[in-house]
Amino acid sequence: MEENKLDTVNEPQAEYGMYSYADYLTWQFEEVVELIRGKIFKKAAAAPKRIHQRVSVKLVSKFYHFLEGQKCQVYDAPFDVRFPKGSKEDHKIHDVVQPDICVICDPEKLDDRGCLGAPDLIVEILSPGNSKTELKHKYSLYESHGVREYWIIHPENQDLLIYTLVDGKYITTGLLTSGDVVESTVIEGFTLDLEEFFKDIE
């Protein structure tokens, strides 16, 4: 009976939720869930669209080959990123997300359970069901915790937004599309030709 109860935990209605990473570790949801400010955010139980996965695999591959032999490491979902605020104890961490792709350059932040602290770069690949979460809640979360670069890719539109942290606030150069060559300010020397990147993704 208790196990069924865990599977059907309702999303809290308050602005600040009550759940922590300690709770998160006990859940057995069919859906992927994330915690933002202690509130549960559920992703679709079904797998993402094929185009989403194609973009993810291709970009992870590019990061992996570029970073090989360097101290920075790239990971793709499912991979827990915990954002502690003060205490690093499980029951006091209320922000746990699974970015599509993240790059971590500080090995001290990595442990057997994922990443504890802000990755240097996070990429979210939009799906129809997650756009609101990525654009609103995660933007604020990543900015406040010091994620230095945040990419949002729209596979169907074949475009990219990059937010770079400057003096604690995100700034963007605007929408990047086919014909633009992206250069990361965080992963020095990494570039992405969007026309080449998207040409065989459909």
C-alpha positions as CSV (number, residue, x, y, z in Angstrom):
1,M,0.0,0.0,0.0
2,E,2.8,2.4,0.9
3,E,4.5,1.8,-2.5
4,N,1.3,2.7,-4.3
5,K,1.1,5.9,-2.3
6,L,4.6,6.9,-3.4
7,D,3.7,6.3,-7.0
8,T,0.8,8.7,-6.8
9,V,2.2,11.7,-4.9
10,N,0.3,14.8,-6.0
11,E,2.1,17.9,-7.1
12,P,2.1,20.5,-4.3
13,Q,0.1,23.6,-5.0
14,A,2.1,26.1,-2.9
15,E,4.7,28.4,-4.5
16,Y,7.3,26.6,-2.5
17,G,7.0,22.8,-2.3
18,M,7.8,20.5,0.5
19,Y,9.9,17.9,-1.1
20,S,13.7,17.3,-1.0
21,Y,16.3,15.1,-2.7
22,A,15.9,12.6,0.2
23,D,12.2,12.2,-0.9
24,Y,13.2,12.1,-4.5
25,L,15.4,9.1,-3.9
26,T,12.4,7.1,-2.6
27,W,10.0,7.7,-5.5
28,Q,9.1,5.1,-8.1
29,F,7.2,7.2,-10.7
30,E,6.8,5.9,-14.2
31,E,7.5,9.5,-15.4
32,V,10.8,11.3,-15.1
33,V,10.4,13.8,-12.3
34,E,12.4,16.9,-11.3
35,L,12.4,19.1,-8.2
36,I,12.4,22.9,-8.5
37,R,12.1,24.8,-5.3
38,G,10.7,21.7,-3.7
39,K,7.9,21.2,-6.2
40,I,7.5,18.2,-8.4
41,F,7.7,18.7,-12.1
42,K,6.8,15.6,-14.2
43,K,7.9,14.9,-17.7
44,A,6.0,12.7,-20.1
45,A,6.1,9.0,-19.4
46,A,6.7,8.3,-23.1
47,A,10.1,8.7,-24.6
48,P,11.0,12.0,-26.3
49,K,10.4,12.3,-30.0
50,R,13.1,10.8,-32.3
51,I,14.2,14.3,-33.4
52,H,14.9,15.2,-29.8
53,Q,17.1,12.1,-29.3
54,R,18.9,12.7,-32.6
55,V,19.9,16.2,-31.6
56,S,20.9,15.0,-28.1
57,V,23.1,12.2,-29.4
58,K,24.8,14.4,-32.1
59,L,25.5,17.2,-29.7
60,V,26.8,14.9,-26.9
61,S,29.1,13.3,-29.4
62,K,30.5,16.6,-30.5
63,F,31.1,17.7,-26.9
64,Y,32.6,14.3,-26.0
65,H,35.1,14.3,-28.8
66,F,36.1,17.9,-28.2
67,L,36.6,17.4,-24.5
68,E,38.4,14.1,-24.6
69,G,41.6,14.3,-22.6
70,Q,40.4,17.5,-20.8
71,K,39.2,17.9,-17.3
72,C,35.7,19.0,-18.4
73,Q,33.2,16.1,-18.8
74,V,29.9,15.8,-20.6
75,Y,26.9,13.9,-19.5
76,D,23.4,13.3,-20.9
77,A,20.1,12.5,-19.3
78,P,19.2,10.7,-17.2
79,F,21.7,12.4,-15.0
80,D,20.8,14.1,-11.7
81,V,22.1,17.6,-11.0
82,R,21.5,18.7,-7.4
83,F,21.6,22.4,-6.6
84,P,22.4,22.8,-2.8
85,K,21.5,26.1,-1.1
86,G,23.6,26.2,2.0
87,S,23.6,22.6,3.2
88,K,24.6,19.7,1.0
89,E,22.5,17.2,3.0
90,D,20.0,15.3,1.0
91,H,16.9,16.4,3.0
92,K,17.9,20.1,2.6
93,I,18.4,20.0,-1.2
94,H,15.1,21.1,-2.9
95,D,16.4,21.5,-6.5
96,V,17.2,18.3,-8.5
97,V,16.9,18.3,-12.3
98,Q,17.9,16.1,-15.2
99,P,19.2,18.4,-18.0
100,D,19.4,16.9,-21.5
101,I,23.1,17.6,-21.6
102,C,25.5,19.2,-19.1
103,V,29.2,19.9,-19.0
104,I,31.0,19.9,-15.7
105,C,34.6,21.2,-15.4
106,D,35.1,20.9,-11.6
107,P,35.6,17.2,-10.8
108,E,34.9,17.9,-7.1
109,K,31.2,18.4,-8.1
110,L,30.9,14.8,-9.4
111,D,30.0,11.8,-7.3
112,D,28.3,8.5,-7.8
113,R,24.9,10.1,-7.9
114,G,25.6,12.8,-10.5
115,C,26.6,16.4,-10.0
116,L,26.4,18.4,-6.8
117,G,26.5,22.0,-7.7
118,A,26.1,24.0,-10.9
119,P,27.4,22.6,-14.2
120,D,29.4,25.0,-16.3
121,L,27.1,24.5,-19.3
122,I,23.6,23.1,-19.6
123,V,21.7,22.2,-22.7
124,E,17.9,21.7,-22.8
125,I,16.3,20.4,-25.9
126,L,12.7,21.4,-26.1
127,S,9.8,19.0,-26.5
128,P,6.1,20.0,-26.8
129,G,5.4,19.1,-23.2
130,N,8.4,20.8,-21.5
131,S,8.8,24.2,-23.1
132,K,7.2,26.1,-20.2
133,T,9.4,24.4,-17.6
134,E,12.6,25.0,-19.5
135,L,11.9,28.6,-20.4
136,K,10.6,29.8,-17.1
137,H,11.5,27.7,-14.1
138,K,14.8,26.3,-15.2
139,Y,16.0,29.7,-16.5
140,S,15.5,31.2,-13.0
141,L,17.0,28.1,-11.3
142,Y,20.1,28.0,-13.5
143,E,20.7,31.8,-13.3
144,S,20.4,31.9,-9.5
145,H,22.7,29.0,-9.0
146,G,25.4,30.2,-11.3
147,V,25.2,28.0,-14.4
148,R,27.6,29.9,-16.6
149,E,26.1,29.0,-20.0
150,Y,22.5,27.8,-20.7
151,W,21.5,26.6,-24.2
152,I,17.9,26.0,-25.3
153,I,17.6,24.1,-28.6
154,H,14.3,23.9,-30.6
155,P,14.8,20.9,-32.8
156,E,11.7,21.5,-35.1
157,N,12.6,25.1,-35.7
158,Q,16.3,24.3,-35.9
159,D,17.3,27.2,-33.7
160,L,19.2,27.9,-30.5
161,L,19.2,30.4,-27.7
162,I,22.3,30.9,-25.6
163,Y,22.2,32.6,-22.2
164,T,25.6,33.6,-20.7
165,L,25.9,34.6,-17.1
166,V,27.4,38.1,-16.7
167,D,27.5,39.6,-13.2
168,G,24.9,37.1,-11.9
169,K,22.4,37.7,-14.7
170,Y,21.8,36.0,-18.0
171,I,22.3,37.9,-21.2
172,T,21.6,36.5,-24.7
173,T,22.8,37.4,-28.2
174,G,19.4,36.5,-29.6
175,L,18.1,33.6,-31.6
176,L,20.7,31.7,-33.6
177,T,19.7,29.8,-36.7
178,S,21.1,28.1,-39.8
179,G,24.1,30.1,-41.1
180,D,25.2,31.1,-37.6
181,V,28.4,29.6,-36.0
182,V,28.0,29.3,-32.3
183,E,31.0,29.8,-30.0
184,S,30.9,28.8,-26.4
185,T,32.3,31.3,-23.9
186,V,32.6,28.6,-21.3
187,I,34.0,25.7,-23.2
188,E,36.9,27.6,-24.8
189,G,37.4,26.7,-28.4
190,F,34.2,24.8,-28.9
191,T,32.2,26.0,-31.9
192,L,29.0,24.7,-33.6
193,D,28.1,25.4,-37.2
194,L,24.3,25.3,-37.0
195,E,23.8,24.7,-40.7
196,E,26.1,21.7,-40.6
197,F,24.7,20.5,-37.3
198,F,21.0,20.5,-38.4
199,K,21.4,19.4,-42.0
200,D,20.7,15.7,-41.5
201,I,18.3,16.1,-38.5
202,E,14.6,15.8,-39.5
